[in-house]
Amino acid sequence: MKKDKRKLYDSEKIANFRQLVNKYKTLYANKTAFEFKENPHAKEHIKISYKQFSEDIESLGTALLNLNLRSARIGIIAPNRYEWCVSYLAITTSDMVVVPLDKSLPNNEIEDLVKRSKIDAIIFDKKYSEIFSKIQKEQSSDLKHFICMDENTDFTSYSHLLNQGKSLITNGDTSYKNIEIDNKKMSIMLFTSGTTSISKAVALSQSNICEDVYALSQMTDIRKEDVFLSFLPLHHTFESTCTFLYGTSCGITVAFCDGLKYVQKNLSEFHITGFVCVPLMLEIMYKKMKKAIDEQGKTQLVARMSKVCNFLLKFKIDIRRTVFKQILNSLGGNLRVLIAGGAAMSKDAIQGFLDLGINLLQGYGLTETSPVLAGENDKYKRAGSVGFPLPGLDVKIEDANSDGIGEILAHGPTVMIGYVDNQEATDEVLKDGWFHTGDLGYFDKDGFLFITGRKKDVIVLKNGKNIFPEELEILINKLPYVSESIVFGRPCEDGDYKICAKIVYNIDELKKAFPDASESDYKNLIWDDIKNKVNHTMPAYKYIREIIITDTPLIKTTTQKIKRHEEIKQILNKK
């Protein structure tokens, strides 16, 4: 790797979450930490200051200690809301282990995770009352305390505990303040999404997360004036680390989204300046913007103005937000930064946002790395890359082929402690201090990291050629009328593979463009595009030979990652 050319920002390292809460009180006390509404149609916005936030953390932490839960495991399950954030930090700053649970799982899977995690208490939204009533009645787990975030239920209420904690503090209880935090022991237990196998419980320390926050703060220009929209699930470490913990360490305001269908409305009414998201959402946003521009007959004009703006940028003259004000207003008018990760993204979409003056930063990581492992710097990026390894982390490529592609390995302070109660799985991925990601990639001559796909997903042909499905999927997803796709190899009798694609088409757009067309017509239209716009851009061994079309979305995790192996299994099992 060549010399690191990144512009790094000065930042102060935080050793643990207790120091983070103290930062709230000293630097941001009167600033708004959270903003939200009671429901999507409410006009009034509720605002919570950092002072109140830190006081609520201490009060709830004191009350939990009073329940004799020191060092206990405590679960949280709820949609993104203020009480979730208070609970997370109240638990961890009281020397307990927080276990965030996936809010979208069916009841039987929630019950299974409750048993597997061996939690002693659960803090939950009232929509989960049924499952926890069942668990409480059957006494089918180690759960002793059931705490509901809402009122008028048969469980201990969050507000009751909060008031109890405040009273204890007023009467001289200093149990919370007297706790010394062990930065290196397990403080967070997170379950992986399970895209390829049963979910594993990842053990992370406060040091793991704080080191990741510190590295991110050196890489990105996040300001205390920023307002970030939180809509990815907080139980996932991408959202909890990057929006919640990293964001609040910078003094931003976190605005809770009213739901995915209200995103555009929320961008405007909360004056959103940034958010963390998955590429799928940005691809959809980009396609909608491009379609609107095309329908208005402004495609060539926008292209010309983009060239002018990019030319002026060479002289440090930035007129993008003025020139494209109308388009930016459709995104709320204040959006300036996007942080994306979790999957590959088309170069066209990336450039489309950059042309508008929106700083799109791509990153890469895993739950096991707290999560961000590599990311783009504000000023130094390369199309198609996920940037550089974060400061303080070592990343290398193992067993590289002739193209420099091999498995990505990581070493450093953000790498997990291990998998909980699963030493065998831990030993498979942690070897001599190096974490084996299972992802394939390469470094270019300037040290930029490129991801080519999952090691398990590579299609190896009889001639030894490797095909990376993600590479083809990016091209397919750019086609008109395609919403998403998955590429796979269908085994042949001769031991080779036929390259196939399952394609989800946009039925509304197709009906609008071809009102009299049938599904077979749709297949022909898409197949023609595959042959002319995908196959002809690559060598013959990569050609897609067969397609399956549907208007049913692909199976995904709750963080919108495609369950590739489940999809392929279903396809191959069909006669």
C-alpha positions in Angstrom: 0.0 0.0 0.0 1.2 3.5 -0.8 1.2 6.3 1.7 -2.2 7.2 3.1 -3.4 10.4 1.5 -6.4 10.9 3.6 -7.2 14.1 5.3 -7.8 13.1 8.9 -9.7 15.3 11.4 -8.6 16.0 14.9 -10.7 14.1 17.4 -10.7 13.2 21.1 -10.8 9.5 21.9 -13.5 8.2 24.3 -12.6 5.1 26.2 -16.1 4.0 27.2 -19.8 4.9 27.2 -19.6 6.5 30.6 -17.1 9.1 29.2 -19.5 9.6 26.3 -22.4 10.4 28.6 -20.2 12.8 30.5 -19.4 14.5 27.2 -23.1 15.0 26.6 -23.4 16.9 29.9 -20.3 19.1 29.5 -20.3 20.0 25.8 -23.8 19.7 24.5 -26.1 20.1 27.6 -28.7 22.5 26.2 -28.5 21.2 22.6 -31.3 19.0 21.2 -30.2 15.4 21.2 -33.4 13.8 19.9 -36.4 15.0 17.9 -39.5 13.0 17.1 -43.3 13.0 16.9 -45.9 10.9 18.7 -47.2 9.7 15.4 -46.7 10.4 11.7 -49.6 12.8 11.5 -48.7 14.8 14.6 -47.7 18.5 14.0 -45.9 18.9 17.4 -42.3 17.9 17.6 -40.9 16.6 20.8 -37.3 17.6 21.6 -35.0 16.1 24.2 -31.9 18.0 25.2 -28.6 16.3 25.9 -28.9 17.3 29.5 -32.2 15.5 29.9 -30.8 12.5 28.0 -27.8 12.1 30.3 -30.0 12.5 33.4 -32.5 9.9 32.1 -29.6 7.5 31.5 -28.3 7.9 35.1 -31.8 7.6 36.5 -32.7 4.4 34.6 -29.2 3.0 35.3 -29.7 3.6 39.0 -33.1 1.9 39.0 -31.8 -1.1 37.2 -29.0 -1.5 39.7 -31.6 -1.3 42.4 -33.2 -4.4 40.8 -30.0 -6.2 41.6 -29.1 -6.5 37.9 -25.4 -5.6 38.2 -23.5 -7.5 35.4 -26.8 -9.0 34.1 -27.8 -9.4 30.5 -30.6 -7.1 29.5 -32.5 -7.2 26.2 -34.0 -4.4 24.3 -36.6 -4.8 21.5 -38.5 -1.9 20.0 -38.8 0.3 16.9 -36.4 3.2 16.8 -37.4 5.5 19.7 -35.9 7.6 22.5 -36.4 5.0 25.2 -34.3 2.5 23.2 -31.3 4.9 23.3 -31.7 5.7 27.0 -32.0 2.0 27.8 -28.9 1.1 25.7 -26.6 3.5 27.6 -28.3 3.0 31.0 -27.5 -0.7 30.7 -23.9 -0.4 29.5 -22.9 2.5 31.8 -24.2 0.4 34.7 -21.8 -2.4 33.9 -24.5 -4.7 32.5 -24.6 -6.3 29.1 -27.1 -5.0 26.5 -28.6 -7.4 24.1 -30.5 -5.6 21.2 -33.0 -7.9 19.6 -34.4 -7.7 16.0 -37.7 -5.9 16.2 -39.0 -7.5 12.9 -38.5 -11.2 13.9 -41.6 -13.4 14.3 -42.5 -14.3 17.9 -41.0 -17.8 17.8 -37.6 -16.4 16.7 -37.8 -13.7 19.4 -38.5 -16.4 22.0 -35.5 -18.4 20.7 -33.1 -15.5 20.9 -34.4 -14.7 24.4 -33.5 -18.3 25.5 -30.1 -18.3 23.6 -29.0 -15.0 25.0 -29.8 -15.9 28.6 -31.1 -12.4 29.4 -32.3 -11.6 32.9 -34.5 -8.6 31.9 -36.1 -7.2 28.9 -37.1 -3.7 28.0 -39.7 -3.6 25.2 -42.3 -1.7 23.2 -45.9 -2.5 24.0 -46.4 -4.2 20.6 -44.4 -7.1 22.0 -46.6 -7.5 25.0 -48.1 -10.8 23.7 -44.9 -12.7 23.3 -43.5 -11.5 26.7 -46.8 -12.3 28.4 -46.4 -15.8 27.1 -42.8 -16.1 28.2 -43.7 -14.7 31.6 -46.6 -17.1 32.1 -44.7 -20.2 30.9 -41.5 -19.3 32.7 -39.7 -20.6 29.7 -36.5 -18.6 30.1 -34.2 -17.0 32.6 -36.2 -13.7 32.3 -37.0 -12.2 35.7 -37.9 -8.6 34.9 -40.3 -7.4 32.2 -40.1 -3.6 31.5 -42.5 -2.0 29.0 -41.6 1.4 27.5 -45.3 2.3 27.4 -48.0 2.8 30.0 -51.1 0.9 30.9 -49.7 -2.6 30.6 -49.4 -5.4 33.0 -45.7 -5.0 33.2 -43.3 -2.8 35.1 -43.3 0.5 33.3 -40.2 2.3 32.0 -41.4 5.6 33.4 -41.9 4.0 36.8 -38.3 2.9 36.9 -37.2 6.3 35.6 -39.0 8.1 38.4 -37.7 5.6 40.9 -34.2 6.1 39.8 -34.6 9.9 40.1 -35.9 9.5 43.6 -33.0 7.2 44.6 -30.5 9.7 43.3 -32.2 12.6 45.2 -32.0 10.6 48.4 -28.3 10.1 48.0 -27.9 6.8 46.0 -24.5 6.9 44.3 -24.4 3.3 43.1 -24.4 4.3 39.5 -21.6 6.9 39.8 -19.4 4.6 41.8 -19.3 1.9 39.1 -16.0 1.5 37.3 -16.4 0.4 33.7 -14.3 -2.4 32.4 -13.7 -1.3 28.8 -12.5 -4.6 27.5 -15.1 -7.1 28.7 -18.3 -8.0 26.9 -20.8 -5.1 27.1 -22.8 -5.6 23.9 -24.2 -8.9 22.6 -25.3 -8.6 19.0 -26.8 -11.3 16.8 -25.7 -11.5 13.2 -28.3 -11.2 10.5 -28.0 -14.8 9.5 -27.9 -14.3 5.7 -25.9 -17.5 5.2 -26.5 -19.5 8.4 -28.1 -19.4 11.8 -27.3 -16.2 13.6 -24.3 -16.0 15.9 -24.1 -14.0 19.1 -21.2 -11.5 18.7 -19.5 -10.3 21.9 -18.3 -6.7 21.7 -16.7 -4.5 24.3 -17.2 -0.8 24.9 -13.6 -0.4 23.8 -14.5 -2.1 20.4 -17.3 0.4 19.7 -15.5 3.5 21.1 -12.4 2.7 18.9 -14.7 2.5 15.9 -16.4 5.8 16.8 -12.9 7.4 17.3 -11.8 6.2 13.9 -15.0 7.4 12.2 -14.6 10.9 13.8 -11.1 11.2 12.2 -12.5 10.3 8.7 -15.7 12.3 8.4 -16.9 15.8 8.7 -20.0 15.4 11.0 -21.0 18.6 12.7 -23.0 19.4 15.8 -25.3 21.4 13.6 -26.3 18.2 11.7 -29.6 16.5 12.0 -29.6 12.8 11.1 -32.7 10.8 10.3 -32.7 7.4 12.0 -34.6 4.8 10.1 -32.4 1.7 9.9 -33.1 -0.5 12.9 -31.1 0.4 16.0 -30.7 -3.2 16.9 -28.2 -3.4 14.1 -24.7 -2.1 14.9 -24.4 -0.1 11.6 -27.2 2.2 12.8 -26.5 2.1 16.5 -22.8 2.8 16.1 -22.8 5.3 13.1 -26.0 7.3 13.8 -26.7 6.9 17.5 -23.3 6.6 19.2 -21.0 8.3 16.7 -23.6 10.9 15.8 -24.3 11.9 19.4 -20.5 11.9 20.2 -20.4 14.8 17.6 -23.4 16.5 19.2 -25.8 16.0 16.3 -29.6 15.8 16.6 -31.1 12.4 15.9 -34.6 12.6 14.4 -36.6 9.4 14.5 -38.3 8.5 11.2 -42.0 7.9 11.2 -41.6 5.0 8.8 -40.1 4.3 5.4 -43.1 5.7 3.5 -42.6 9.0 5.4 -38.9 9.4 4.7 -39.3 12.1 2.1 -41.7 14.0 4.3 -39.4 13.6 7.3 -36.4 14.9 5.3 -38.2 18.2 5.0 -40.0 18.6 8.3 -37.0 17.7 10.4 -34.5 19.7 8.2 -32.4 16.5 7.8 -28.8 17.1 6.8 -27.7 13.4 6.7 -28.5 9.8 7.3 -27.0 6.3 7.3 -28.6 3.9 4.9 -28.1 0.8 2.7 -27.3 1.2 -1.0 -30.7 -0.3 -2.1 -32.5 2.8 -0.8 -30.1 5.2 -2.5 -30.4 3.3 -5.8 -34.2 3.7 -5.6 -33.8 7.4 -4.8 -31.4 7.9 -7.6 -33.7 6.1 -10.1 -36.6 8.3 -9.1 -34.6 11.5 -9.4 -33.3 10.4 -12.8 -36.8 9.4 -14.0 -38.2 12.8 -12.9 -35.3 14.6 -14.8 -35.9 12.5 -17.9 -39.7 13.2 -17.9 -39.1 16.9 -17.6 -36.8 16.8 -20.6 -33.8 18.1 -18.6 -31.4 15.1 -18.9 -29.0 16.9 -21.2 -29.2 20.1 -19.3 -28.4 18.4 -16.0 -25.5 16.6 -17.6 -24.0 19.8 -19.0 -24.4 21.7 -15.7 -22.8 18.7 -13.9 -19.8 19.0 -16.1 -19.6 22.7 -15.5 -19.9 22.3 -11.7 -17.2 19.6 -11.6 -14.9 21.7 -13.7 -15.3 24.6 -11.3 -14.6 22.3 -8.3 -11.0 22.0 -9.6 -10.7 25.7 -8.7 -12.4 25.2 -5.4 -15.6 26.9 -6.7 -18.7 25.0 -5.6 -22.0 26.1 -7.1 -23.7 22.6 -7.1 -26.2 23.3 -4.4 -27.3 26.5 -6.1 -27.5 25.0 -9.6 -29.4 22.0 -8.4 -31.5 23.6 -5.7 -34.8 22.3 -7.2 -33.6 18.7 -7.1 -32.2 19.1 -3.6 -35.5 20.6 -2.4 -37.2 17.3 -3.3 -34.8 15.8 -0.8 -35.7 18.2 2.0 -33.4 21.0 0.9 -30.8 20.5 3.6 -29.3 17.1 2.8 -25.5 17.3 2.6 -24.1 13.9 3.7 -25.0 10.2 3.2 -23.3 7.2 4.7 -23.9 3.9 3.0 -22.8 0.4 3.6 -23.8 -3.2 3.4 -23.8 -3.9 -0.3 -22.3 -2.7 -3.6 -23.6 0.4 -5.3 -23.6 1.5 -8.9 -21.1 4.1 -10.0 -23.9 6.1 -11.8 -25.9 6.4 -8.5 -22.7 7.4 -6.6 -21.8 10.0 -9.1 -25.4 11.2 -9.3 -25.5 12.2 -5.6 -22.0 13.7 -5.7 -23.0 15.9 -8.7 -25.7 17.4 -6.6 -23.3 18.4 -3.9 -24.3 15.6 -1.5 -21.2 14.0 0.0 -21.8 10.3 -0.3 -19.5 8.2 1.9 -19.3 4.5 1.4 -18.1 2.1 4.0 -17.5 -1.6 4.6 -17.7 -3.7 7.7 -19.3 -6.4 9.7 -21.0 -6.8 13.1 -17.8 -8.6 14.2 -15.8 -5.4 13.5 -18.0 -3.0 15.4 -19.0 -2.5 12.5 -17.0 -0.2 10.2 -13.8 -1.6 8.9 -13.1 0.7 6.0 -14.6 3.9 4.7 -14.2 6.8 2.3 -12.6 10.0 3.4 -14.5 13.3 2.7 -11.9 14.5 0.3 -10.2 11.4 -1.2 -12.3 8.7 -2.8 -12.4 6.5 -5.8 -15.5 5.2 -7.7 -16.3 1.6 -6.8 -14.1 1.5 -3.8 -15.1 1.4 -0.1 -12.2 3.7 0.8 -9.3 3.0 3.1 -9.1 0.9 6.3 -10.0 3.1 9.2 -7.2 4.6 11.2 -5.8 2.2 13.8 -6.8 -0.9 11.8 -4.7 -3.3 9.7 -6.3 -4.9 6.7 -4.7 -7.4 4.4 -5.6 -9.7 1.5 -4.9 -13.4 2.0 -4.3 -15.9 -0.8 -4.7 -13.4 -3.6 -5.1 -14.7 -7.1 -3.4 -13.3 -10.2 -5.8 -10.3 -10.1 -4.9 -9.5 -6.5 -8.3 -10.7 -5.2 -8.3 -12.7 -2.0 -10.0 -12.9 1.4 -10.1 -9.7 3.4 -8.5 -10.1 6.9 -8.7 -7.5 9.7 -6.7 -6.9 12.8 -7.1 -4.1 15.4 -9.1 -2.8 18.4 -12.5 -2.9 16.7 -12.4 -6.7 16.2 -14.8 -8.6 18.4 -14.0 -10.6 21.5 -15.5 -13.6 19.9 -18.8 -15.5 19.5 -20.7 -16.1 22.7 -20.6 -19.7 23.9 -19.3 -20.8 20.5 -15.5 -21.3 20.6 -15.5 -23.5 17.5 -17.0 -20.7 15.4 -14.7 -18.2 17.0 -11.6 -20.2 16.1 -12.8 -20.5 12.5 -12.6 -16.8 12.0 -10.1 -15.5 14.6 -6.6 -16.8 13.8 -3.5 -15.3 15.3 -5.5 -12.1 16.1 -6.6 -11.7 12.5 -10.4 -11.8 11.7 -11.2 -13.7 8.5 -14.2 -11.7 7.1 -15.3 -14.3 4.4 -15.4 -11.4 1.9 -13.2 -11.1 -1.2 -11.5 -8.0 -2.3 -8.3 -6.2 -3.4 -6.3 -3.1 -2.9 -5.5 -0.9 -5.9 -2.1 0.8 -6.3 -3.1 3.7 -4.2 -4.4 1.7 -1.3 -8.1 1.9 -2.0 -10.1 -1.2 -1.0 -12.5 -2.8 -3.4 -15.0 -5.5 -2.4 -15.7 -8.2 -5.1 -18.1 -10.5 -3.1 -18.5 -13.2 -0.5 -16.0 -16.0 -0.6 -18.9 -18.5 -0.4 -20.8 -16.8 -3.2 -18.1 -17.0 -5.9 -19.1 -19.2 -8.9 -16.0 -21.2 -10.0 -16.3 -22.6 -13.6 -14.6 -25.7 -14.9 -12.1 -23.6 -16.7 -11.0 -22.1 -13.4 -12.6 -18.7 -14.1 -14.2 -17.0 -11.1 -17.5 -15.1 -11.4 -18.5 -12.6 -8.7 -22.3 -12.3 -8.7 -22.3 -8.8 -7.2 -20.4 -7.5 -10.3 -23.2 -8.7 -12.6 -26.0 -7.6 -10.2 -24.8 -4.0 -10.3 -25.1 -4.0 -14.1 -28.5 -5.7 -14.1 -29.9 -3.3 -11.4 -29.1 -0.3 -13.7 -31.5 -1.6 -16.4 -34.9 0.1 -16.9 -37.7 -1.6 -15.0 -35.4 -3.7 -12.8 -35.9 -3.2 -9.0 -33.3 -5.8 -7.8 -31.7 -9.0 -8.8 -29.6 -12.0 -7.7 -27.1 -13.9 -9.9 -26.3 -17.6 -9.3 -24.9 -20.6 -10.9 -27.2 -23.5 -11.9 -25.3 -26.8 -11.8 -25.0 -28.6 -15.1 -24.6 -32.3 -15.8 -21.0 -31.9 -17.0 -20.0 -30.4 -13.6 -20.0 -26.8 -14.8 -22.4 -24.0 -14.0 -24.9 -22.0 -16.1 -25.0 -18.4 -15.1 -28.5 -17.3 -14.2 -30.3 -14.3 -12.8 -33.5 -13.9 -10.9 -34.8 -10.4 -11.6 -37.5 -8.5 -9.8 -39.2 -6.1 -12.2 -41.1 -2.9 -11.4 -44.6 -3.8 -12.4 -46.0 -0.3 -12.1 -43.4 1.2 -14.4 -43.8 -1.6 -16.9 -47.6 -1.3 -17.0 -47.2 2.5 -17.4 -44.8 2.1 -20.4 -46.4 -1.0 -21.9 -50.1 -1.1 -20.9 -51.0 -4.0 -23.2 -48.0 -6.2 -22.5 -48.0 -9.6 -20.8 -45.5 -11.1 -18.4 -43.9 -13.0 -21.3 -43.5 -9.6 -23.1 -41.8 -8.2 -19.9 -39.4 -11.1 -19.9 -38.5 -10.5 -23.6 -37.9 -6.8 -22.9 -35.7 -7.5 -19.9 -33.9 -10.3 -21.8 -33.1 -8.0 -24.7 -31.6 -5.5 -22.2 -29.5 -8.3 -20.6 -28.1 -9.3 -23.9 -27.4 -5.8 -25.2 -26.5 -3.9 -22.1 -25.0 -6.5 -19.8 -23.6 -9.5 -21.7 -22.0 -7.4 -24.4 -20.0 -5.5 -21.8 -18.1 -8.5 -20.5 -16.2 -11.6 -21.6 -18.3 -14.6 -22.9 -17.7 -16.8 -19.8 -19.6 -14.2 -17.7 -22.7 -14.1 -19.9 -26.0 -14.6 -18.2 -27.6 -17.6 -20.0 -31.0 -17.7 -18.3 -33.3 -15.4 -16.4 -36.2 -15.7 -14.0 -38.5 -12.7 -13.7 -41.0 -11.9 -10.9 -42.5 -8.8 -9.2 -42.2 -10.4 -5.8 -39.3 -8.8 -3.8 -36.3 -11.0 -2.9 -36.1 -12.5 0.6 -34.2 -10.1 2.9 -33.0 -9.7 6.4 -34.5 -6.9 8.5 -31.6 -4.7 7.5 -32.5 -5.2 3.8 -29.7 -7.6 3.0 -30.7 -10.2 0.4 -30.8 -13.7 1.9 -28.8 -15.0 -1.1 -28.5 -18.6 0.0 -32.2 -18.9 0.9 -33.2 -17.5 -2.4 -30.9 -19.8 -4.4 -32.0 -22.8 -2.5 -35.6 -22.1 -3.3 -34.9 -21.6 -7.0 -32.8 -24.8 -7.4 -35.3 -26.8 -5.4 -38.2 -25.8 -7.8 -38.8 -28.4 -10.5 
